[in-house]
Amino acid sequence: MERENITTVREFIIVGFTGTLKTRIILFITFLFIYIVICMGNVIIITVIRSDIRLHTPMYLFISNLSFVEFWYTTSTIPKILADLLSERGTISFIGCIVQLYFVLSLGGVETFLLTAMSYDRYVAICNPLRYAILMSKGVCLQLIIGCWFSGFICILTPTILISRLPFCSSNIINHFFCDVSPLVQLSCSDTRQLQKFNMITAIVMVVGTFFLIAVSYGHIVSTILKINSSVGRKKAFSTCASHLMVVILYYGTVIFMYVRPQAESSLDVDKVTAVFYCVVTPMLNPIIYSLRNKEVKNALKKLITRTKITMGHPSQIVH
């Protein structure tokens, strides 16, 4: 008879960011600005890498894929956040919620695998430079990228299906600004302990497992760099992986806290704040880190701007 209290949920109410109209307008402008910066930054990085043949290397191919992932990663959440900030009650259909959950988690999974592949690329470049052309050939690089995308979307498929089959009680209010695992599981009427264990195992394999591989790669990288006699050589070697290391620290610092912990210890209010960092702040900083700290990208961007100005100014030069 417990089934009598269970209703078929057709839509969820997204609590999002509460406050006065003035506060929500300020948040709307802030998130809109951040979203524009993220989109423009990632599009610029992809365009610059594609336009300069000297950047057609494994490292920059991984960076362009990472930019592509983060473009869609933020697009899966921020536009809905913007719409909810301007409406009195943010709602999302049950199917829309599950689809958003799947793409947020899948694209996040792709990013973890890409960051791991990038650490392997830096490991080979610094620890085994003579075999770099063989170990990181165009074919190998393509296989790694395809593997990252495939793994990200496959690993999240089962947890998403299990969550979509959960029975929900009368409450359909999600105390979050997008459909995430914790708020959905907490709304369920059923015993979710087995599901929580399965989600924890999945998170440990995907997040902790890839972070461990990255740590091992950087352990070898640091060991190799310390053996370099020249201080200039050590600085040059470290600069090639500094940007990647900063992104790893920013991304994994929040994601591990968010997903690799018991469900009982989670606080939805704390989760909302943490989610802002890995869904909004980190994707905004990544293009800045990869562009401002990378001389090759900056030089390629300057050349692209110069070529664009010449192309735009060419018709007027013909007239004169």
C-alpha positions as CSV (number, residue, x, y, z in Angstrom):
1,M,0.0,0.0,0.0
2,E,3.0,2.3,0.1
3,R,2.6,2.8,-3.6
4,E,-0.4,5.0,-2.9
5,N,1.9,7.9,-1.8
6,I,3.9,7.6,-5.0
7,T,2.9,9.9,-7.9
8,T,4.1,9.8,-11.5
9,V,6.3,12.9,-11.8
10,R,6.0,14.6,-15.1
11,E,8.0,17.7,-14.3
12,F,10.3,19.1,-11.6
13,I,10.5,22.5,-10.0
14,I,14.0,23.9,-10.0
15,V,14.6,26.0,-6.9
16,G,17.8,27.5,-8.4
17,F,19.0,30.8,-6.9
18,T,16.4,32.4,-4.7
19,G,16.2,36.1,-3.9
20,T,14.5,39.3,-4.9
21,L,14.0,40.3,-8.5
22,K,16.9,42.7,-8.3
23,T,19.2,39.9,-7.0
24,R,18.0,37.5,-9.8
25,I,18.6,40.2,-12.4
26,I,22.2,40.7,-11.1
27,L,22.8,36.9,-11.2
28,F,21.3,36.8,-14.7
29,I,23.7,39.4,-16.0
30,T,26.6,37.7,-14.2
31,F,25.9,34.3,-15.5
32,L,25.2,35.6,-19.0
33,F,28.6,37.5,-19.0
34,I,30.4,34.3,-17.8
35,Y,28.6,32.2,-20.4
36,I,29.6,34.6,-23.2
37,V,33.2,34.5,-22.0
38,I,33.2,30.7,-21.9
39,C,31.7,30.4,-25.4
40,M,34.0,33.0,-26.9
41,G,37.1,31.7,-25.2
42,N,36.6,28.1,-26.2
43,V,35.6,29.0,-29.8
44,I,38.7,31.2,-30.1
45,I,40.9,28.4,-28.9
46,I,39.4,25.9,-31.3
47,T,39.7,28.4,-34.2
48,V,43.3,29.4,-33.4
49,I,44.4,25.7,-33.2
50,R,42.7,24.8,-36.4
51,S,44.1,27.8,-38.3
52,D,47.7,27.3,-37.4
53,I,49.4,24.2,-38.7
54,R,52.1,24.4,-36.1
55,L,49.5,23.7,-33.5
56,H,48.4,20.5,-35.1
57,T,50.1,18.4,-32.5
58,P,48.6,15.9,-29.9
59,M,48.8,18.4,-27.1
60,Y,46.8,21.1,-28.9
61,L,44.4,18.5,-30.4
62,F,43.5,17.5,-26.8
63,I,43.1,21.1,-25.8
64,S,40.8,21.8,-28.7
65,N,38.7,18.8,-27.8
66,L,38.6,19.9,-24.1
67,S,37.4,23.3,-25.3
68,F,34.7,21.7,-27.4
69,V,33.6,19.6,-24.4
70,E,33.4,22.6,-22.0
71,F,31.4,24.6,-24.6
72,W,28.7,22.0,-24.5
73,Y,29.2,21.2,-20.9
74,T,28.3,24.7,-19.9
75,T,25.6,24.9,-22.6
76,S,23.8,22.0,-20.9
77,T,23.3,24.0,-17.7
78,I,23.8,27.8,-18.0
79,P,21.0,28.6,-20.6
80,K,18.5,26.9,-18.4
81,I,19.8,28.7,-15.3
82,L,19.4,32.0,-17.2
83,A,15.8,31.1,-18.2
84,D,14.9,30.2,-14.6
85,L,16.4,33.4,-13.2
86,L,13.9,35.4,-15.3
87,S,10.9,33.2,-14.5
88,E,8.9,33.1,-11.3
89,R,9.1,29.3,-11.1
90,G,11.7,27.3,-13.0
91,T,10.4,24.0,-14.2
92,I,11.8,21.2,-16.3
93,S,10.0,18.1,-17.6
94,F,10.9,14.6,-16.3
95,I,12.5,13.6,-19.6
96,G,14.3,16.9,-19.9
97,C,15.7,16.5,-16.4
98,I,17.0,13.0,-17.2
99,V,18.5,14.2,-20.5
100,Q,20.2,17.1,-18.8
101,L,21.6,14.8,-16.0
102,Y,23.0,12.4,-18.7
103,F,24.7,15.1,-20.7
104,V,26.1,16.9,-17.7
105,L,27.6,13.7,-16.2
106,S,28.7,12.3,-19.6
107,L,30.5,15.5,-20.7
108,G,32.1,15.7,-17.3
109,G,33.2,12.1,-17.7
110,V,34.7,12.9,-21.1
111,E,36.6,15.8,-19.6
112,T,38.1,13.5,-16.9
113,F,39.3,11.1,-19.5
114,L,40.7,13.9,-21.7
115,L,42.6,15.3,-18.8
116,T,44.1,11.9,-18.2
117,A,45.0,11.4,-21.8
118,M,46.7,14.9,-21.7
119,S,48.7,13.8,-18.7
120,Y,49.9,10.8,-20.6
121,D,50.9,13.0,-23.6
122,R,53.0,15.2,-21.3
123,Y,54.5,12.1,-19.7
124,V,55.6,10.8,-23.0
125,A,56.9,14.2,-24.2
126,I,59.0,14.7,-21.1
127,C,60.0,11.2,-19.9
128,N,60.3,9.5,-23.3
129,P,60.9,12.3,-25.9
130,L,62.8,10.1,-28.4
131,R,59.8,7.9,-28.9
132,Y,57.2,10.6,-28.7
133,A,56.5,10.6,-32.5
134,I,55.7,6.9,-32.3
135,L,53.9,6.6,-29.0
136,M,51.8,9.7,-29.7
137,S,51.3,9.3,-33.5
138,K,48.3,10.8,-35.2
139,G,46.6,7.4,-35.1
140,V,47.2,6.8,-31.4
141,C,46.1,10.4,-30.6
142,L,42.8,9.9,-32.5
143,Q,42.2,6.6,-30.8
144,L,42.7,8.2,-27.4
145,I,40.3,11.0,-28.2
146,I,37.6,8.6,-29.5
147,G,38.1,6.4,-26.4
148,C,37.6,9.4,-24.1
149,W,34.3,10.4,-25.8
150,F,33.1,6.8,-25.9
151,S,34.0,6.0,-22.3
152,G,32.5,9.2,-21.0
153,F,29.1,8.6,-22.5
154,I,29.0,4.8,-21.9
155,C,30.1,4.9,-18.2
156,I,27.2,7.3,-17.3
157,L,24.5,5.4,-19.2
158,T,23.7,2.8,-16.5
159,P,23.6,5.3,-13.5
160,T,21.3,7.6,-15.5
161,I,18.9,4.7,-16.5
162,L,18.7,3.6,-12.8
163,I,17.9,7.1,-11.6
164,S,15.3,7.5,-14.3
165,R,13.5,4.4,-13.0
166,L,13.3,5.6,-9.4
167,P,9.8,6.1,-7.9
168,F,9.2,9.6,-6.7
169,C,7.0,10.9,-3.8
170,S,4.6,13.8,-4.0
171,S,7.5,16.3,-3.8
172,N,9.0,17.3,-7.1
173,I,11.1,20.2,-5.9
174,I,14.8,20.0,-6.8
175,N,16.9,22.1,-4.4
176,H,19.5,22.8,-7.1
177,F,20.0,24.9,-10.2
178,F,20.1,21.8,-12.5
179,C,19.3,18.1,-12.4
180,D,22.0,16.4,-10.5
181,V,22.4,13.0,-8.9
182,S,22.0,14.0,-5.2
183,P,18.8,16.1,-5.4
184,L,17.1,13.5,-7.6
185,V,18.1,10.5,-5.4
186,Q,16.9,12.4,-2.3
187,L,13.4,12.9,-3.8
188,S,12.9,9.1,-4.4
189,C,10.5,7.2,-2.2
190,S,12.5,3.9,-2.5
191,D,15.5,2.6,-0.7
192,T,18.4,4.0,-2.7
193,R,21.3,2.6,-0.7
194,Q,22.2,0.1,-3.4
195,L,22.0,2.8,-6.1
196,Q,24.1,5.1,-3.9
197,K,26.8,2.4,-3.6
198,F,26.7,1.8,-7.4
199,N,27.0,5.6,-8.0
200,M,29.9,5.8,-5.5
201,I,31.8,2.9,-7.3
202,T,31.2,4.6,-10.7
203,A,32.5,7.9,-9.3
204,I,35.6,6.3,-7.7
205,V,36.4,4.5,-11.0
206,M,35.9,7.5,-13.2
207,V,37.1,10.4,-10.9
208,V,39.5,8.9,-8.4
209,G,40.8,6.3,-10.9
210,T,41.7,8.9,-13.5
211,F,43.1,11.3,-10.9
212,F,45.4,8.5,-9.7
213,L,46.6,7.9,-13.3
214,I,47.3,11.6,-13.6
215,A,49.2,11.7,-10.3
216,V,51.3,8.7,-11.4
217,S,52.1,10.5,-14.7
218,Y,53.1,13.7,-12.9
219,G,55.1,11.7,-10.4
220,H,57.3,10.5,-13.3
221,I,57.3,13.9,-14.9
222,V,58.5,15.7,-11.8
223,S,61.1,13.0,-11.2
224,T,62.4,13.4,-14.8
225,I,62.4,17.3,-14.6
226,L,64.4,17.2,-11.3
227,K,67.1,15.2,-13.1
228,I,67.6,17.9,-15.8
229,N,70.9,19.7,-15.0
230,S,70.0,23.0,-16.6
231,S,67.7,25.3,-14.7
232,V,66.5,26.7,-18.0
233,G,65.7,23.2,-19.2
234,R,63.8,22.4,-16.0
235,K,61.7,25.6,-16.4
236,K,61.0,24.9,-20.0
237,A,59.9,21.3,-19.3
238,F,57.7,22.3,-16.4
239,S,56.1,25.2,-18.4
240,T,54.8,22.6,-21.0
241,C,52.6,21.0,-18.4
242,A,51.9,23.9,-16.0
243,S,48.6,24.9,-17.6
244,H,47.3,21.3,-17.7
245,L,48.2,20.9,-14.0
246,M,46.4,24.0,-13.0
247,V,43.2,22.8,-14.8
248,V,43.5,19.4,-13.2
249,I,43.7,20.9,-9.7
250,L,40.8,23.3,-10.3
251,Y,38.5,20.6,-11.8
252,Y,39.3,17.6,-9.7
253,G,39.3,19.6,-6.4
254,T,35.6,20.4,-6.8
255,V,34.4,17.2,-8.6
256,I,36.0,14.8,-6.0
257,F,34.3,16.8,-3.2
258,M,31.0,16.7,-5.0
259,Y,30.7,13.1,-6.1
260,V,33.2,11.0,-4.2
261,R,31.6,11.1,-0.7
262,P,28.7,9.3,1.0
263,Q,25.3,10.5,0.2
264,A,24.4,10.9,3.8
265,E,27.2,13.6,4.2
266,S,25.9,15.7,1.3
267,S,24.2,19.0,1.8
268,L,22.2,20.3,-1.1
269,D,23.0,23.9,-0.2
270,V,26.8,23.2,-0.1
271,D,26.4,21.1,-3.3
272,K,24.9,24.1,-5.1
273,V,27.9,26.3,-4.2
274,T,30.4,23.6,-5.2
275,A,28.5,23.0,-8.4
276,V,28.9,26.7,-9.4
277,F,32.7,26.2,-9.3
278,Y,32.9,23.2,-11.5
279,C,30.0,24.1,-13.8
280,V,30.7,27.8,-14.2
281,V,33.9,29.1,-12.7
282,T,36.3,26.4,-13.8
283,P,35.1,26.4,-17.4
284,M,35.5,30.2,-17.5
285,L,39.1,30.0,-16.2
286,N,40.3,27.1,-18.4
287,P,40.4,29.1,-21.7
288,I,42.2,31.9,-19.9
289,I,44.7,29.5,-18.5
290,Y,45.4,27.8,-21.8
291,S,45.6,31.1,-23.8
292,L,47.3,33.6,-21.4
293,R,49.8,31.1,-20.2
294,N,50.7,29.7,-23.6
295,K,53.0,31.7,-25.9
296,E,52.3,29.5,-28.9
297,V,48.6,30.1,-28.6
298,K,49.0,33.8,-28.1
299,N,51.3,34.1,-31.1
300,A,48.9,32.1,-33.2
301,L,46.1,34.3,-32.1
302,K,48.0,37.5,-33.0
303,K,48.7,36.1,-36.4
304,L,45.1,35.1,-36.9
305,I,44.0,38.7,-35.9
306,T,46.5,40.2,-38.3
307,R,45.4,38.0,-41.2
308,T,41.8,38.9,-40.4
309,K,42.6,42.6,-40.5
310,I,44.4,42.3,-43.8
311,T,41.6,40.3,-45.3
312,M,39.0,42.8,-44.2
313,G,41.1,45.7,-45.3
314,H,42.0,44.2,-48.7
315,P,38.9,45.5,-50.5
316,S,39.6,49.1,-49.5
317,Q,43.2,48.7,-50.5
318,I,42.1,47.6,-54.0
319,V,39.8,50.7,-54.3
320,H,42.7,53.0,-53.4
